């Protein structure tokens, strides 16, 4: 945000009442103006004016004060607007040659410099000319404006009194007597005063009477001319902008104009003299044609610029914190409505500028980051180049290794081909071996089956012999039993029965079962031996039984 500046200036209204050509004069118009500026004198008027003017803060209206001319060169507190109206009527009655359309009332406004105020942010909403709410073009949020209140009310009153004295002494042609009254307004967006006066001054031809000096004070008059060192810039047939060399209070050249002057004259601005300004006559400056204006009638614009510069000089001399240079609206008079619209447009433009500044700041940060990234990329590029050189060396080594690997791969391929051929040969040999082995196995299987059949036939023959032998054994055993019984019977018949029986019982008898068991064991052992012999080689063997029987193969 820009630094707050305080400007000492006054505003003279162009739409002040003019004489209507009637006996009542401008009293009705003056009454309407005083009702607004001195509204605090009537509570009903406070409410009515607040409805018309949204800047009015009724809670602060009690701070306003109204004054009326006391007729002795001073002012007293007014209790009603009638006092001010009566004073103005008396002034009109002393004026000669008042025709319809003659200027009879002058209105001035003086604002308290911002450097003597305290800012209350976002106090008032901003509106478009059609009455709709003005939105911030950047954020879309409703826009607002600040309110400024007096930092020190007593200091503010001293400043306003100094401003009234300056206007009465240096601007208003009739002096302090021409000021009907004035009022402070502390209840609006910026503390200010509204002053009502007239352009009447004593008539030198008729003592005690007044005449209008409006043209002498505020417009062109043959007796008021431009001093030396003054130039006028004509942009069209009716517009002139006055400047005077070396007088920054009211006629300072702008920086752009100073640069143009230096270009036109070929000299630094602080070294320009009157001859240089006279030589500029007829040349272009600030989009207009330069005319050296010394001794020529001064237009109203020139007079107002001179008065504004004198006011700044006065306030600086009295120690008020105001700027030495004129404000941005220096030399331009705007109506209240136009001024507020301009301020709203400026606020919108400021929002856009702030957004642009933020964007520019962001872009600057982005550019700095890009610069850092560029430096980093450059560093990385150098590293990449170095690495690329190393990689080139590695690639060369890899190429040589690849060539060696290719040769090895070719040799391996040849070895694999040779091995494959060997495997094929081995496979064919294996196939032949497998075929021969299959034939051998088949022949061995046939031979084994033939041997097995022969062994089976031998086994069946032996089994038949064994069965025959077993039948023979049973027959022999039976015969032996019968013979034993026969012997027992014979013995029993020869001896007495009891003695023979006891003796027979006393003799050991070989059990028949033991005989059979022993014979069976011998026969089993013999069979086991024959089976083992058959299994081992199938050779034929011949054996003789213990009982005298011959067992053949």
Phi, psi and omega per residue, in radians:
X1 nan 2.438 -3.132
X2 -1.234 2.701 -3.136
X3 -1.179 2.445 3.135
X4 -1.220 2.303 3.118
X5 -2.062 2.593 3.099
X6 -1.940 2.191 -3.112
X7 -2.036 2.300 3.056
X8 -1.641 2.005 -3.089
X9 -2.787 2.850 3.041
X10 -2.229 2.757 3.116
X11 -2.153 2.161 3.116
X12 -1.792 2.124 -3.092
X13 -1.322 2.377 3.129
X14 -1.550 -0.324 -3.066
X15 -1.688 0.606 3.119
X16 -1.256 2.705 -3.114
X17 -1.066 2.560 3.047
X18 -2.077 2.772 -3.051
X19 -1.126 2.220 -3.091
X20 -1.444 -0.077 -3.135
X21 1.480 0.286 3.135
X22 -2.028 2.973 -3.108
X23 -1.180 -0.587 -3.098
X24 -1.305 -0.273 3.088
X25 1.137 -2.371 -3.038
X26 -1.824 0.328 -3.042
X27 -1.020 -0.761 -3.100
X28 -1.119 -0.759 3.114
X29 -1.122 -0.714 3.121
X30 -1.146 -0.639 3.118
X31 -1.063 -0.782 -3.126
X32 -1.078 -0.703 3.128
X33 -1.185 -0.709 -3.115
X34 -1.221 -0.549 3.094
X35 -1.063 -0.600 3.136
X36 -1.355 -0.838 -3.055
X37 -1.293 -0.526 -3.123
X38 -1.963 0.672 -3.048
X39 -1.092 -0.448 -3.077
X40 -1.170 -0.235 3.125
X41 -1.335 -0.215 -3.125
X42 -2.419 1.931 -3.120
X43 -0.958 -0.654 3.126
X44 -1.122 -0.648 -3.131
X45 -1.205 -0.527 3.089
X46 -1.049 -0.800 -3.127
X47 -1.153 -0.744 -3.079
X48 -1.173 -0.757 -3.123
X49 -1.209 -0.579 3.120
X50 -1.141 -0.565 3.087
X51 -1.205 -0.561 -3.130
X52 -1.440 -0.546 -3.052
X53 -2.164 1.877 -3.101
X54 -1.239 -0.176 3.114
X55 -1.351 -0.294 -3.070
X56 -1.298 2.234 3.065
X57 -1.878 1.750 -2.997
X58 -1.077 -0.419 3.137
X59 -1.147 -0.344 -3.131
X60 -1.884 0.088 -3.093
X61 -1.106 -0.498 -3.127
X62 -1.131 -0.247 3.117
X63 -1.376 -0.251 -3.096
X64 -1.267 2.605 3.102
X65 -2.369 2.434 3.119
X66 -2.014 2.508 -3.126
X67 -2.260 2.629 3.099
X68 -2.254 2.556 3.137
X69 -1.118 2.266 -3.128
X70 -1.521 -0.014 3.103
X71 1.470 -0.073 -3.120
X72 -2.058 0.411 3.131
X73 1.557 0.113 3.137
X74 -2.325 -2.936 -3.097
X75 -2.397 2.647 3.047
X76 -2.253 2.765 -3.114
X77 -1.143 2.274 -3.130
X78 -1.538 2.504 3.091
X79 -1.828 -0.181 3.120
X80 -2.864 2.780 -3.099
X81 -1.295 -0.285 3.140
X82 -1.079 -0.566 3.130
X83 -1.105 -0.717 -3.126
X84 -1.254 -0.688 3.123
X85 -1.113 -0.732 -3.128
X86 -1.132 -0.678 3.117
X87 -1.117 -0.699 3.121
X88 -1.190 -0.668 3.107
X89 -1.077 -0.709 -3.139
X90 -1.109 -0.649 3.114
X91 -1.172 -0.688 -3.140
X92 -1.150 -0.631 -3.092
X93 -1.160 -0.381 -3.135
X94 -1.609 0.044 -3.037
X95 -1.732 2.331 3.098
X96 -1.636 2.748 2.991
X97 1.049 0.697 3.049
X98 -1.494 1.938 3.122
X99 -1.848 2.959 3.104
X100 -1.087 2.278 -3.129
X101 1.636 -0.117 3.127
X102 -1.208 2.497 3.099
X103 -1.293 2.210 -3.108
X104 -2.159 -0.271 -3.096
X105 -2.343 2.369 3.029
X106 -2.088 2.371 -3.125
X107 -2.072 2.307 3.131
X108 -2.211 2.564 3.046
X109 -2.251 2.349 3.096
X110 -2.236 2.133 3.123
X111 -1.669 2.579 3.066
X112 -1.245 2.259 -3.138
X113 -0.979 2.529 -3.101
X114 -1.069 -0.468 3.130
X115 -1.223 -0.180 3.092
X116 -1.873 0.267 -3.085
X117 -2.147 2.920 3.007
X118 -2.033 2.316 -3.072
X119 -1.548 2.316 2.979
X120 -1.924 1.861 -3.020
X121 -1.272 2.645 3.009
X122 0.921 0.778 -3.092
X123 -1.552 -0.769 -3.098
X124 -1.902 2.459 2.987
X125 -1.326 2.697 3.085
X126 -1.790 2.522 -3.085
X127 -2.215 2.661 3.020
X128 -1.375 2.887 3.123
X129 -0.990 -0.493 3.140
X130 -1.484 0.092 3.100
X131 1.605 -0.142 3.127
X132 -1.333 2.754 -3.122
X133 -1.218 2.305 -3.132
X134 -1.451 2.289 -3.104
X135 -1.890 2.551 3.109
X136 -1.137 2.174 -3.102
X137 -1.157 -0.319 -3.117
X138 -1.579 -0.830 -3.044
X139 -1.778 -0.333 -3.079
X140 1.401 0.006 3.133
X141 -1.460 2.695 3.090
X142 -1.037 2.410 3.137
X143 -1.556 2.682 3.133
X144 -2.463 2.917 3.118
X145 -2.343 2.849 -3.037
X146 -1.510 2.836 2.946
X147 -2.036 2.477 -3.121
X148 -2.023 2.248 3.122
X149 -2.085 2.714 -3.083
X150 -1.109 2.270 3.096
X151 -1.182 -0.689 3.123
X152 -2.421 1.881 -3.090
X153 -0.998 -0.659 3.138
X154 -1.156 -0.754 3.095
X155 -1.088 -0.684 3.116
X156 -1.092 -0.723 3.137
X157 -1.135 -0.681 3.116
X158 -1.103 -0.702 3.119
X159 -1.100 -0.769 -3.125
X160 -1.135 -0.672 3.110
X161 -1.112 -0.722 3.103
X162 -1.095 -0.683 3.127
X163 -1.133 -0.738 3.124
X164 -1.104 -0.752 3.134
X165 -1.106 -0.698 3.128
X166 -1.120 -0.804 3.136
X167 -1.056 -0.722 -3.136
X168 -1.193 -0.556 -3.081
X169 -1.544 -0.635 -2.947
X170 -1.993 -0.303 -2.997
X171 -2.056 -0.985 -3.074
X172 -1.252 2.159 -3.030
X173 -1.102 -0.524 -3.124
X174 -1.487 0.015 3.105
X175 1.315 -2.767 -3.093
X176 -1.128 -0.518 -3.138
X177 -1.161 -0.407 -3.100
X178 -1.424 -0.068 3.106
X179 -1.569 2.023 -3.135
X180 -1.278 -0.759 -3.120
X181 3.139 2.956 3.114
X182 -2.667 2.808 -3.079
X183 -2.506 2.512 3.027
X184 -1.535 2.511 3.079
X185 -2.200 1.675 3.106
X186 -1.654 0.075 -3.026
X187 -1.870 0.340 3.109
X188 -2.077 -2.863 -3.016
X189 -1.176 -0.524 3.073
X190 -2.468 2.351 3.106
X191 -1.032 2.381 -3.128
X192 -2.761 2.994 3.040
X193 -2.128 2.657 3.005
X194 -2.094 2.210 -3.055
X195 -2.077 2.334 3.092
X196 -1.997 2.200 3.104
X197 -2.474 -2.849 3.085
X198 -2.503 2.867 -3.116
X199 -1.622 0.367 -3.040
X200 -1.560 2.454 3.092
X201 -2.342 2.802 3.138
X202 -0.951 2.380 -3.137
X203 -1.469 2.038 -3.095
X204 -1.172 -0.300 -3.106
X205 -1.567 -0.448 -3.100
X206 -2.270 1.738 -3.138
X207 -1.006 2.478 3.131
X208 1.458 -0.117 3.138
X209 -1.938 2.906 -3.104
X210 -2.105 2.745 3.042
X211 -2.449 2.765 -3.109
X212 -1.377 2.305 3.088
X213 -2.080 0.511 -3.071
X214 -1.085 -0.793 -3.106
X215 -1.161 -0.675 3.125
X216 -1.112 -0.630 -3.059
X217 -1.548 -0.667 -2.928
X218 -2.117 -0.138 3.135
X219 -2.422 -2.748 -3.060
X220 -1.448 2.392 3.115
X221 -2.558 2.426 -3.033
X222 -1.113 -0.409 -3.103
X223 -1.551 -0.123 3.127
X224 -1.950 1.945 -3.066
X225 -2.098 2.878 -3.141
X226 -1.358 2.426 3.108
X227 -1.321 3.096 3.137
X228 -1.148 2.688 3.125
X229 1.404 0.251 -3.106
X230 -1.863 2.368 3.039
X231 -2.144 2.649 3.040
X232 -2.046 2.481 -3.130
X233 -1.936 2.053 -3.077
X234 -1.759 1.968 3.101
X235 -1.681 -0.371 3.006
X236 -2.720 -2.953 -3.033
X237 -1.238 -0.332 -3.022
X238 -2.091 -0.005 -3.047
X239 -2.013 2.277 3.079
X240 -2.345 2.424 3.090
X241 -2.125 2.031 -3.042
X242 -1.608 2.490 3.051
X243 -2.440 2.581 3.091
X244 -2.284 2.342 -3.079
X245 -1.169 2.329 3.015
X246 1.307 0.295 3.131
X247 -2.220 1.432 -3.081
X248 -1.195 -0.259 -3.107
X249 -1.145 -0.833 -3.074
X250 -2.143 -0.266 -2.959
X251 -2.366 0.465 -3.071
X252 -1.156 2.443 3.022
X253 -1.307 2.535 3.100
X254 -1.272 2.832 3.099
X255 -0.976 -0.642 3.117
X256 -1.154 -0.734 3.128
X257 -1.159 -0.649 3.118
X258 -1.095 -0.733 3.116
X259 -1.107 -0.671 3.117
X260 -1.184 -0.688 3.113
X261 -1.087 -0.745 3.122
X262 -1.105 -0.640 3.129
X263 -1.218 -0.699 -3.113
X264 -1.242 -0.686 -3.068
X265 -1.648 -0.341 -3.095
X266 1.283 0.337 -3.122
X267 -2.293 2.659 3.040
X268 -1.071 2.634 -3.053
X269 -1.056 -0.710 -3.081
X270 -1.267 -0.050 3.102
X271 -1.909 0.084 3.137
X272 -1.239 2.590 3.091
X273 -2.271 -3.101 -3.077
X274 -1.095 -0.619 -3.140
X275 -1.103 -0.636 3.113
X276 -1.131 -0.713 3.140
X277 -1.175 -0.699 3.124
X278 -1.110 -0.582 -3.131
X279 -1.265 -0.236 -3.141
X280 -1.398 -0.186 -3.059
X281 -0.966 2.176 3.108
X282 1.648 -0.141 -3.136
X283 -1.605 2.940 -3.094
X284 -1.624 2.377 3.109
X285 -2.647 2.247 3.116
X286 1.032 0.588 3.099
X287 1.378 0.204 3.134
X288 -2.373 -3.100 -3.141
X289 -1.759 2.271 -3.108
X290 -1.428 2.378 2.995
X291 -2.299 2.272 3.092
X292 -1.306 2.107 -2.888
X293 -1.836 0.142 -3.119
X294 -1.049 2.254 3.109
X295 1.457 -0.077 3.131
X296 -1.633 2.629 -3.125
X297 -0.938 2.332 -3.125
X298 -1.499 2.297 3.101
X299 -1.390 2.971 -3.110
X300 -1.035 -0.620 -3.134
X301 -1.079 -0.734 3.124
X302 -1.077 -0.751 -3.115
X303 -1.150 -0.698 3.133
X304 -1.178 -0.661 3.091
X305 -1.097 -0.732 3.125
X306 -1.108 -0.716 -3.136
X307 -1.179 -0.707 3.118
X308 -1.101 -0.756 3.106
X309 -1.091 -0.703 3.125
X310 -1.125 -0.622 3.124
X311 -1.180 -0.741 3.102
X312 -1.060 -0.741 3.127
X313 -1.099 -0.685 3.142
X314 -1.138 -0.822 -3.078
X315 -1.212 -0.634 3.074
X316 -1.122 -0.723 3.130
X317 -1.101 -0.568 3.131
X318 -1.461 -0.025 3.021
X319 1.582 0.244 3.109
X320 -1.398 2.538 -3.076
X321 -1.376 1.360 -3.141
X322 -2.168 2.838 -3.069
X323 -1.397 2.579 3.089
X324 -1.302 -0.663 3.132
X325 -1.444 2.677 3.104
X326 -1.220 2.808 3.114
X327 -1.306 3.066 -3.071
X328 -1.194 -0.390 3.138
X329 -1.723 0.321 -3.135
X330 -1.035 2.246 3.117
X331 1.481 0.016 3.136
X332 -2.166 2.344 3.099
X333 -1.932 2.149 -3.122
X334 -2.098 2.527 3.032
X335 -1.223 2.845 -3.112
X336 -1.036 -0.757 -3.124
X337 -1.126 -0.778 -3.138
X338 -1.155 -0.699 -3.134
X339 -1.090 -0.776 3.136
X340 -1.127 -0.680 3.106
X341 -1.131 -0.708 3.097
X342 -1.080 -0.732 3.132
X343 -1.115 -0.684 3.098
X344 -1.120 -0.743 3.114
X345 -1.109 -0.673 3.117
X346 -1.130 -0.710 3.118
X347 -1.097 -0.731 3.109
X348 -1.117 -0.740 3.106
X349 -1.128 -0.652 3.109
X350 -1.110 -0.679 3.091
X351 -1.079 -0.736 3.102
X352 -1.139 -0.693 3.108
X353 -1.124 -0.729 3.111
X354 -1.070 -0.755 3.113
X355 -1.090 -0.725 3.114
X356 -1.128 -0.663 3.116
X357 -1.128 -0.743 3.113
X358 -1.111 -0.718 3.111
X359 -1.111 -0.738 3.127
X360 -1.117 -0.718 3.102
X361 -1.084 -0.735 3.107
X362 -1.109 -0.732 3.116
X363 -1.105 -0.660 3.111
X364 -1.112 -0.755 3.092
X365 -1.079 -0.740 3.129
X366 -1.095 -0.700 3.125
X367 -1.122 -0.715 3.104
X368 -1.088 -0.734 3.099
X369 -1.109 -0.683 3.100
X370 -1.122 -0.669 3.101
X371 -1.102 -0.768 3.099
X372 -1.090 -0.726 3.119
X373 -1.115 -0.657 3.128
X374 -1.116 -0.749 3.093
X375 -1.072 -0.750 3.126
X376 -1.098 -0.745 3.132
X377 -1.099 -0.706 3.114
X378 -1.079 -0.762 3.099
X379 -1.078 -0.764 3.131
X380 -1.116 -0.663 3.138
X381 -1.080 -0.727 3.096
X382 -1.079 -0.765 3.110
X383 -1.074 -0.699 -3.129
X384 -1.128 -0.693 3.121
X385 -1.088 -0.790 3.115
X386 -1.069 -0.782 3.128
X387 -1.123 -0.600 3.131
X388 -1.121 -0.699 3.087
X389 -1.092 -0.756 3.096
X390 -1.090 -0.721 3.131
X391 -1.111 -0.627 3.114
X392 -1.079 -0.755 3.082
X393 -1.081 -0.762 3.132
X394 -1.095 -0.663 3.134
X395 -1.136 -0.663 3.106
X396 -1.112 -0.773 3.088
X397 -1.094 -0.714 -3.132
X398 -1.127 -0.628 3.125
X399 -1.124 -0.779 3.108
X400 -1.100 -0.749 3.105
X401 -1.105 -0.638 3.127
X402 -1.130 -0.691 3.121
X403 -1.105 -0.771 3.106
X404 -1.083 -0.755 3.139
X405 -1.101 -0.613 3.125
X406 -1.145 -0.738 3.109
X407 -1.104 -0.758 3.111
X408 -1.089 -0.684 -3.135
X409 -1.142 -0.671 3.108
X410 -1.118 -0.761 3.122
X411 -1.103 -0.733 3.114
X412 -1.080 -0.695 3.126
X413 -1.098 -0.728 3.111
X414 -1.118 -0.730 3.124
X415 -1.102 -0.720 3.141
X416 -1.135 -0.663 3.113
X417 -1.113 -0.768 3.115
X418 -1.096 -0.754 3.117
X419 -1.092 -0.647 3.138
X420 -1.129 -0.743 3.109
X421 -1.103 -0.706 3.109
X422 -1.098 -0.703 3.131
X423 -1.098 -0.687 3.119
X424 -1.090 -0.788 3.108
X425 -1.053 -0.773 3.134
X426 -1.095 -0.648 -3.137
X427 -1.149 -0.711 3.112
X428 -1.134 -0.752 3.112
X429 -1.095 -0.731 3.122
X430 -1.078 -0.696 3.118
X431 -1.062 -0.767 3.099
X432 -1.096 -0.765 3.116
X433 -1.047 -0.753 3.136
X434 -1.100 -0.677 3.125
X435 -1.108 -0.796 3.113
X436 -1.100 -0.738 -3.135
X437 -1.114 -0.641 3.117
X438 -1.132 -0.709 3.117
X439 -1.136 -0.762 3.113
X440 -1.069 -0.763 -3.131
X441 -1.100 -0.719 -3.130
X442 -1.127 -0.741 3.130
X443 -1.135 -0.734 3.125
X444 -1.111 -0.681 3.137
X445 -1.117 -0.737 3.130
X446 -1.090 -0.770 3.129
X447 -1.100 -0.735 -3.137
X448 -1.107 -0.710 3.135
X449 -1.133 -0.671 3.125
X450 -1.146 -0.749 3.100
X451 -1.087 -0.702 -3.125
X452 -1.132 -0.690 3.129
X453 -1.134 -0.708 3.128
X454 -1.133 -0.762 3.119
X455 -1.106 -0.665 3.124
X456 -1.115 -0.679 3.134
X457 -1.151 -0.728 3.091
X458 -1.105 -0.708 -3.138
X459 -1.125 -0.701 3.121
X460 -1.136 -0.692 3.131
X461 -1.129 -0.758 3.094
X462 -1.082 -0.673 3.132
X463 -1.098 -0.707 3.129
X464 -1.127 -0.740 3.066
X465 -1.035 -0.745 -3.126
X466 -1.079 -0.780 3.133
X467 -1.076 -0.738 3.125
X468 -1.112 -0.717 3.116
X469 -1.110 -0.681 -3.125
X470 -1.126 -0.725 3.115
X471 -1.110 -0.673 3.125
X472 -1.144 -0.718 3.114
X473 -1.047 -0.778 -3.114
X474 -1.110 -0.702 3.136
X475 -1.110 -0.768 -3.138
X476 -1.105 -0.742 3.140
X477 -1.128 -0.753 3.116
X478 -1.093 -0.763 3.134
X479 -1.084 -0.731 3.108
X480 -1.064 -0.639 -3.137
X481 -1.182 -0.801 -3.114
X482 -1.093 -0.701 3.134
X483 -1.119 -0.667 3.112
X484 -1.122 -0.709 3.137
X485 -1.148 -0.683 3.139
X486 -1.106 -0.700 -3.140
X487 -1.141 -0.687 3.133
X488 -1.108 -0.741 -3.137
X489 -1.104 -0.718 -3.112
X490 -1.130 -0.692 -3.138
X491 -1.156 -0.650 -3.103
X492 -1.163 -0.582 -3.123
X493 -1.270 -0.535 -3.090
X494 -1.374 -0.620 -3.096
X495 -1.863 2.857 3.092
X496 -1.094 2.680 -2.986
X497 -1.088 -0.806 -3.035
X498 -1.218 -0.768 -3.093
X499 -1.183 -0.707 3.121
X500 -1.117 -0.642 -3.116
X501 -1.195 -0.767 -3.131
X502 -1.139 -0.717 3.134
X503 -1.141 -0.683 3.113
X504 -1.125 -0.671 3.139
X505 -1.212 -0.536 -3.127
X506 -1.286 -0.462 3.116
X507 -1.294 2.481 3.105
X508 -1.243 2.348 3.137
X509 -1.923 2.240 3.088
X510 -1.327 2.044 -3.077
X511 -1.094 2.458 3.095
X512 -1.102 -0.585 -3.087
X513 -1.166 -0.585 -3.128
X514 -1.195 -0.659 3.118
X515 -1.099 -0.801 3.111
X516 -1.087 -0.731 -3.100
X517 -1.116 -0.758 -3.136
X518 -1.117 -0.733 3.110
X519 -1.092 -0.688 3.132
X520 -1.124 -0.686 -3.131
X521 -1.165 -0.693 3.121
X522 -1.126 -0.734 -3.128
X523 -1.117 -0.677 -3.130
X524 -1.182 -0.707 3.139
X525 -1.114 -0.699 3.136
X526 -1.128 -0.669 3.127
X527 -1.188 -0.671 3.124
X528 -1.113 -0.716 3.125
X529 -1.104 -0.756 3.120
X530 -1.122 -0.665 3.132
X531 -1.130 -0.727 3.123
X532 -1.098 -0.694 3.129
X533 -1.133 -0.674 3.114
X534 -1.132 -0.725 -3.112
X535 -1.179 -0.708 -3.081
X536 -1.227 -0.606 -3.080
X537 -2.800 -0.154 3.138
X538 1.244 0.270 -3.118
X539 -1.271 2.527 -3.140
X540 -1.416 2.310 3.087
X541 -2.150 2.710 3.117
X542 -2.217 2.247 -3.131
X543 -2.285 2.826 3.136
X544 -2.063 2.197 3.137
X545 -1.237 2.766 -3.127
X546 -1.229 -0.418 -3.099
X547 -1.532 0.131 3.084
X548 1.687 -0.113 3.118
X549 -1.435 2.516 3.131
X550 -1.755 2.278 3.132
X551 -1.868 2.047 -3.121
X552 -1.684 2.922 3.115
X553 -1.434 nan nan
